[in-house]
Amino acid sequence: MYCNILLTKPFNQLFTYKSKIGQQVKPGSVVIVPFGAKKLEVGLVYSVLENKPKNDKVFKIKYIHSIINHVVINHKIIEFVNWISDFTLSPKGSVLKLFLVNKNIIDYESKDQINNLNNFKEIKFNFEQQKVFNQINKFLYKKFQTIVLQGVTGSGKTEVYFNAIQKILVKKNQILIMLPEISLTPQLEIRFKDRFGFTPEIWHSKISEAKKKNIWHNCLKGSSRIILGARSSLFLPFKNLGLIIVDEEHDSSFKQEENIRYNARDLAIVKSKIEKIPIILSSATPSLETHYNIFKKKYFHVFLPSQYSGLSLPAIEIIDMKKENLDKNKFLSKNLINNVKTNLDNRQQVLLFLNRRGYSPLVVCRGCGYKYHCENCSSFLVMHKNKKRLVCHHCGLIKEFNNICHSCRKDNFLKFIGPGVEKLEEEVKFNFPKATIKVMSSDTANTPAKVKKIVFDFEKNNINILIATQLMAKGYHFSNLSLVGIIDADSAFMGSDMRAMEKTYNLLEQVGGRAGRERRTGKVIVQSYFEDHPIIKAFEKRDRKDFINKSLIERKKFSLPPYVYLTSIIVSGSSKNQVQSYCYKLSKNVKIDDKVLMYGPVEAPFFLLRGKYRYRFLFKSKKRKLLNNFVKNMIDLTPLETNIKVSIDVDPQSFS
C-alpha cells in the first residue's frame, strides 16, 4: 500500500511512501518516515493508494518507519491546515508543524484524565446580563455563528460567557478560551476554579514539555474539556470542540509576527466555521474590523452598557501638561500627585500607567550629542538602571552601562531622555516614601509565577501603587483600585501606524476601566500635551460610537482596511546589495493588474533588524483571492536566493 504524506517541513508537496506488512494506515494517520540521508521526520498521511503512482521520473519509494497508532488527525484539522496554508501563503508542511509540534509530544501515551464537572457555582445575573445571555443562548446549540459580546469595562462579560461554557460542558463538548497575553491567565484561572470547581488546562509557550504532552493527548482523546490558552492553543487536536471564546478580541497580541504570520482571532473564526460551532468575541473595545462586520450583519452583536456593580463609570479628567510647570526630569502633575495622596489616605489603591519599559528610552551625550543605538537594529538602546545596562528591545543586545561617553569619552555627560517605568518609580518613591510600590512590566513579570505573585499582592492590598505597562491594561479586576493615572497618553498615536488612533483609544478605555469596578466610583487622570486631540476628546466624552463611525469613514476615504485588503512582503538579508537586487527581481516579475496596487520596494521603518537589512512591498486590492494569487505568482516566479528571507504578511498589523 502506498501513501501520500505531508511532512512537517517547509514544503507544499506530498511525498510518496509505502507501508510495511502489518502497518495499518489511513488518511489522518501520523507517521515517522525517513527523509534525506539519515533523518526521520514526522508526517501526516493525506491519502492512501492501492497501486504505485505513475510518474515519469524514476525514484526509489521508501518505507514508512513507524506509525503512531494512537494518534489520528481528523479531516476537520486537515481542512484547517489547508485553509491556513492557502490564506497565509505558507507551505502546508510548515502549517502542519503548528499542529504536530514535535515527535516527543505526539509519540506519547497520556494517562486518562477525570474531571468532576458537576460542581458548578450558580451566579445571579443582573437584568442586562440575563438579557444578553438569553440572546447568546439561542446560538449555542446551532451551527456556526460569530457572536460579539461587547460591554463597558466591569460590566460582567466574563460571567456571561462562563454561563455559555456551563451549557456546553453539560453537552460534554470541549471549549477553547483564547487570551492575548499569558499574563491574563492567573486571575481568570482563579475565577474559573471558583465558578466551576476545577482548573482548566493552561496552554502557552512557557509551560513544560511534560504538561504539553498531557494536554495535547487529552485534547485528542476529548478528556481535556476546557483549554485556556494563548495563540498556539488554536492548533491543539480537539476531538469534540463545542465553543470557542476569544477574550479581548481587539488585542494586537493575537497577531503572530514571526514565521507564519496569522491573526489568531481570525483563524479562530475560520476554525469555528469548519467545526460548525459558535464563537464568542468578547471585548470592551471591539476592533474596527469587528465593528465593520457587525454593520455588515456578518456578526451578531450584544452589549452590556453598565458596570455590574451598579457604580457609575470612572470620572475622566484631562490634564494639559503644557500648563504644568514641572521640575527637570519630573513627569507627575500636581493634580495627579494630590489625587494619589487622597487615595492613599483613604486606603485606596492606585495604578499608574506608562507603556515604556526600562528607565529611559534614549541616552544622549551632552558633550558631543552621541546617541546610544543598537549596532544590529535601527533603534536606540534603552537604559535599564536597575540592572545597570543598555538593552535593545528588538534584538536583545545588552551592553553594560558606565557614565563615560562611548564616543567622546567624557565622564558624567550622559543625559537620559524621556521616562520609562523605572524612572517613574523613582519619582513616585520620592513623593510617597511610605507607600508600597511595585513595577509590572515584561522585565519584572516575565514568567507566569511572577505575574501571579504581583496580581495576588495587588488583590490582597499588599501593594499601594502599581506602576505598569500594557500588561495591566486589560482583563484584570481589583476591587480596591480607585485611581488610574495615565502618564504619557500622547506617545501611542505618534507615528505611521494606520491603527495608532484605534489602539490609543482602546488602550485609554481599557486602562481607565481598571478603576472603580466594585467598592466606589473611580477616577481616571490623563496627562496629555495634546488635550484637544480628537482621540483625547472622544475618550473624555466617552463617545466611542462617534469615534468608530469617524474612523471607518476615514478608512474608507483613504482605501484602508476593512474596505480593502492588504498584504506585505518583507525581504531581509545580511547583505544590503543582495536584498536590493532580489527586490528588483521580484518587482520585475509583477504581472500588471489594475485591480492590485503595489507600493515599493522601500526601506522598512526598521531598516536594520537583528543584523538583517529589510525592504518592504505593500499590495492592496478589493478582492482577497485576486490579491493572494497576485502575490503568490510573484513569489513563485522569483527563485529564493541563499541568505535571503522572504516573509509574507497577509492583513499586516505592523508596518515596521
Summary of the structure (lengths in Angstrom):
residues: 656
radius of gyration: 26.7
end to end distance: 50.2
largest distance: 84.9
contacts: 2106
relative contact order: 0.09
helix: 33%
strand: 26%
